[in-house]
Structures are given as C-alpha cells and as structure tokens.
Amino acid sequence: MPRLRRRSLFAITAVSLLAGCGAGGGAAAATSGGVTKIKVGVIPIVDVAPIYLGVKQGFFAAQGLDVTLETAQGGAAIVPAVVSGQYQFGFSNTTSLLLANSQGLPLKVVAAGVASTGTPGKDFGAVIVKADSPIRTAKDLAGKKVAVNTLKNINTTTINNVVKQDGGDPSTITFTELAFPDITAAVGKGDVAAGQVVEPFLTIAMGQGYRQVVSNYAGTDPDLTVGMYFTAQQFTAQNPKVVAAFTAAMKKSMDYAGAHPDEVRAILTTYTKLDPTVQANLTLPRWPAAVDRDSVQLLGDLARTDGLITKPLTLDALLP
C-alpha cells in the first residue's frame, strides 16, 4: 500500500516563484526496485477524493508508483511547488492553471480532476444567501457584496458570467475574499449579501437554512472542467513512463470513484473532518475520464473578459 503523508505548504505566488527559479523543471522521480516514488500536491476538499481512493485501491501501486499525498492551501501553493520540483504532480482549479499558463509557467495537464454535475441546483458549488434574502436570481447579485474564497479566479469569473447571462451587470459586484469555512457565517451576519461555497460547505449551509441562488459552475457550462492534475513540462519530457503511469492510475481512480459513491463518501473522513449527516448528504461532483477542452477554453475567455489574463494562452502546450 503506498504511503500517505500530509503536511501544510505555505502559499507562494506563481509569479514570484517564476522569477526566483527561472523556467523550472519539476523534481526528478526517485525509482528503486521498479517502484517510483512521487509526491502529489492536493487540497483537502471533496474534489480530490478519487486520488485518495485510487491509492487505497492500489491503482497507483499497480502502475509502479509509491504515492505521497501532500496537502496544501490551494493551487496558488501547488503550482509553484510543482514548478520548483517540490512535487512531481499537483491538483489545481482550471483557472489557476490558465493564469499560470498565461504567465509562461511550463505546466502540462496530465489528467482531468473534477467537473460540474451539470445540474443547476444540484451541483457541488453554488452561491448562497439567507433564507429571507431579497436576492432570488443571479441578476439580483448585481450591486451586492459577494464572498468568494479567492479573488480574480474561477469563482469570480463564473459568478460574473451567470450574472451577465441573467441580464445583470457583473461590474457592479463587490467581491470579498474569505476562506470557505467563514463564508456562510459572513452571509448570516450580513457582512456580505451572498457567498460562493463548495461541498461540504454547501450542504452545511443548506442544513442551516440558507438558500441557493445560482449554481455558478453548472450555469456556466454543464461540462465545466473545474480542476485538473498537472506536472511540469520538463518532468513530462524526462519521465514519460512515470507520467503515463500516473495518468493511467488517475483515469482508473476517476472511473472507480464515479462508480462507487459510497466508497467516495467513506474515504472523505480520512482527510477531512465531516459530520456524518453532511457526509451522507453532500453532492458529489463528476469525475470525468477526460478534460473537456471547450469548457477550459471558455474559462480562459471569461478570465480574459475579466482582465485576469492579458497575454495569449497556449492551450496546446497546457492540455493533453
């Protein structure tokens, strides 16, 4: 059984790392007795359940990989850690990877990560309000203060998109950055009018009487690729067999997770702290076998519209 080790990584920006380490190249993979040891940077959220499940099921061991999973605060920490060689692979939301690509960071996506369920009102991420809030539709978010976990990223661009689609002016929204665990309370106290949360915080909020306004992922694209697994381009060039093995194990893990939701819910307790009721009722995302390129392009277009990206993207270099 591959070993699992978890520790925190202080967030550093991709831009500062790029300046400090040049082009970067990823870490060398240590191989002994036909087994290659790799470190994978993940975030302790529902999205990455398949890789934990795949390790437990031995899918990576079957590919000759000894996996160490290391938890980080988010893609802002994982991206530079992969570029600098601290990790061989990492998980990040799609917009963070697009921003890194536009900045010239030499990354390569090697597997799909997580996708929207495609069903508004039954997705793993949504904008919530208090039950008695006058905000009823996405358009009503215009002119309001809305909490998100990260400014200028996938949640701001997709919220702006669904508001615009509903006839509202997204430029009038004031976004406030708060950690996911703090967003529901901020909405309840009236510090913000609404907040975007993902599971398990969405189910927790619903259990406390909050109301969903709009599913910003499903409302943007029913096949939205929200997150992906990636490595450094140089690591791919130097270790093609390791990358192929990781991709094969990830695909098997994604397929297994999709077919065994009860085992997914059970594995969550090994790396998150969940109330049993929340664990049983939270909405699981989709774990597709392949990246939906059109939805990635859409996220790139939205990032450009919002001014997050000003340089050309090289999707052929980034995507499989």
N, C-alpha and C positions, 0 to 999 in steps of 0.2 A: 504494500500500500504506500503510495507516495506520501511524503510527509507534508504537513501543512503548518506554516508558521505565519503569524500575523504581528505586524507592528505598524506604528503610525509613521507617516512621512510628512515632514513639514512642507507646505506648498511653496513652490517657487515658480516663477513665470517662465514660459517657454522662451520669451524674448530675451530675458536676462541670461538664460542658460545658453541660448544660441550664441550670444555674444561672448560667453565665457569659454565655450568648448568647441568653437568652430562648427564644422558641419556635423560632427557627431557620427557615431557609427554603431552604437549598440554594444552590448557586452559579449565576450566570447562565451560559448557554451562549453561547460565542463563535462567531458564524457569519460566514463570509467566502466569497464566491463560491459560495454554495449548499452549502457544507460546514460542518458544525457540529463544533467541537472539544469533546470531552468527556473527563473523567478518570474512571476506574473503579477503585475500591479492591478489590484481590483479595488472596488468601492464597496463597503458593507451595505449593499442595498439588494432588493429583490432581483434586479436586472441580471446579476451575475450568478444566480443560483445554478444554472447549468454547469458551470465550470467546477463548482464545488461538488455537484452530483457526479460529474464525469470523473473527477479524481476518486471519489468514493467507489464508483463502479469499476474502476481500473482501466478506463478507456485510454488514459494517458500512459499508464504503465505498459499497456499492450503495444503502444507505439514507441516504447523505449524511453519514455520521458519521466523523470522524477520531478514533480512539480512542487514548488514552494509558492504559496499564495500570500502576497503581502498587501495589507490594506492601506489605502491612502485616502486623503480627504476628497479627492476628485481628480478629474482629468488634468487640471492645472498642475497637479503634482506628478501624475503618472506620465504625462507626455515628456517632460524634460528628463525624468528618471530613465525612460527607455532610450532617449537620445544619448544620454550621458553614459549608458551602459550599466546602470544600477539594476535594471530589469531587462530581460530578453523580450518580454511581451507585456502588453498592458491593455486595459479596457478604458474607453472614454466615450462620452457622448459625441455624436457625429459633428455637431457644430464646433466643438473644441478642436477636433481633428481638422476640420476645414480651415479654421483660423490658423492652426499650426502650418497647414499646407500653404496658405497664402503668405505666411511669413518665411517660407523657404525651408522649413524643418523637414528633414529627409525621412518621412514616415511611410510605411506601407501597411495597409489594412490586410489582414490575413484571414479574418472570419467575421461573419455577422455576429452581432451581440444581443440586441433586443429591439423589438418593434412594437408599434401600437397594435392594439387588438382590432382597430379599425371600426369600433362600435362607439359612437358618441354616447356618453352617459355610463358606459361600461368599459372604460379604458383605465390604464394604470396610472394616469396622470390627468389632473383637471384643475380648473380654477374654482375655488370655493368661497362662499360668503356665509354670513349669519343667516339663520332661517328667516328672519324678518327683514332682511336687506331689500331695498328697492331695486337692487341690481338683479335683473331677470334674464338678460341675454348678453351675448358678447358685446354688442353695441353699447350697452349700458356701462361698460368698463371705461369708456372714453371719459377723460377728465377726472378719473379716480386714481387713488394711490393703491398700487398693487404690489404685493410682496413676491419676490422670486428668490431662489437660492443663490443665483449668480447673475449679476448684471451683464448685459450685452452677450447673451448666449442663447442656447436653444429655447429656453422658456420665454425670454422676452421676444424673440423673433416670431415664435409660433403664436404667442398671445397677440402680438401686433397683427399678425396675418388673419386670425379668426375675427378680430375686431373689425378690421378693414373689410373682410368678406361680408360681415353683417351690417355694413353701412356706417360704422363708426370711424372716428379719426384717431388712430393709434398714437399720433404725435402728441396728443394731449394727456396721455397716461404718464403718471409719475411712478417709476419703478423703485422699490426699496429692497435692498439686499438683506435677507435674513436666512439663517440655517433652517432647513426643512422642519426640525423639531420645534422651532419657535414660531413658525408662520401661523398655525392655527390659533395660538394664543393671541398673537398680534391682531388677527382678524376679530377675535372675540372681544378684545379690549377696545376695538375701534381705532387702533393705531394705524391700520390700513383698512381700506374698504373691502379688499379681496386678496387672495393669495393663491399661488400655484403650488400644489403639492403632488407628490407621487406616493405610491404604495411603499410602506404600510400606513403612511401618514394620512392618505386619503380615506382609508377605511376607518381609521381612528377618528378623523373629523366627522365622518358620516355618523358614527356611533355616538358622537357628542351633539348631534342635532344640526350640524352645518349642512349646507346645500350646495350642490354642484351648479355652476353657471354654464361652463363650456369645457369640453374635452379638447384642449389645445393641440394635442398630438393627432388624434383621430380626425379632428376638424380641419387640420392642415393637409393631411394625406392619410387615407386608411391603411396604406402600406408603409407608413413612415418608419425608416430605419433610425431609431433614436440613439443607439450606441453600437460600437464596433470594437473588435480586438485588433491590435496592430503591433508592429515591430519597427525597427529601424531598417531603412533600405539597404544599408551596408550589411546588416546582420542577415537579411534575406539573401543577398548575393554570396555571402561567405558560408552560410549554413542552410542551403536549400532543403536538405533532407530533414533537418530539425523543424524548419518552418512547415514543410509538407506534413510531418508527423503531428505537429500542433494543430494544423488546420483540420486534418482528418479526425483527430480526437475531439476537437471542438464541435465539428459537424455532428458526430455521433452523440455528443453530450447534449447538443441543442435538440436533436431528434428525440432523445430519451426523455428530456425534460418536458417536451411538448406532449409526449405520450403518457407521462406518469406525474400528473399534477399533485397527487397526494405525497409522492416522494419529494417533490419540489418543496411543498409546504413543510415537510419534516426537516429537510436539510437547512431551512432558513434559521432554525433555532441553534444551529452550530456556529453561526457567525453574526447573528443579530439577536436582540432581546425583544421578543414579541409576546404579547398577551395571547393566550390560546384562542380566544374568540376572534381576535384580529387575524391571527394566523390562519384560522379556518375560513374566514370570510373575505380576505383581501382578493382583489382582482389581479390575476397573473397576466403578465404581458405575453406577447407571442415571441417565440424564439425561432426565427426563420433559418433555413439552411443556407440562404444566400443573401447578400446585400442587395437591396432594392436601389439600383443606381439612380433611377428617376427621382426618388424621394431625396436622395443625397444631393442631387443637383438642385432640387427645389430648396433645400435648406441653405445651400450656397447662394442661391438667388435672393432668398429672404435676408441672409446676412449682408449681402451687398446692398440691398434696398435700405437696410437699417444703418448702413455705414460702418459695419463691423469689418467688412472686407473691402479693401480698395485696390488690391493687386490681383492679377489673374490667378485663377485656380488651375492646378494641373491634376485633374481627377484621374487621368490615365496612369499617372505616376503613383497616386494615392490608393486607388481602388484595385481589387484583384483583377 
